[in-house]
Amino acid sequence: MDFCEKCGKLLMGAKKITSNTKLYMECLGCKHRNLAKDSSEFEIEEKIEHNYKIEEIKSEVIDERIADMTKPTRVMHCSNCDKNTKVAFWQRQTRSADESPTRFFQCTECAHTWREYD
């Protein structure tokens, strides 16, 4: 095991820089190169291993026609079932950023969904 004369870090075998058969040792820190003392002792092997597993991604399919009870609710008139009932609501930015977001409403009785714009 050899160490760099300049910075003291570990020297590693480098690929042949010139066409001759001499092997150079390269510093891991400052990239300084020294001629290897005895190139017959070194064997350079490049091997890359990827030790990861590709996991199957599972997603749950949710029927969006059913009102999501985690959303806030309020009493409003539903035009589909024609009564005042509890509706879930949420907002999405469906147009450009300088315009107000679109408000969506969904009846908890009949699952009818509608939207309102400003």
Secondary structure, DSSP 8 states (H G I E B T S, - for coil): --B-TTT--BEEE---SSSSS--EEEETTT--EEE-S-GGG----------------------TTS--TTS-EEEEEETTTTEEEEEEEEEE--S-TTS--EEEEEETTT--EEEE--
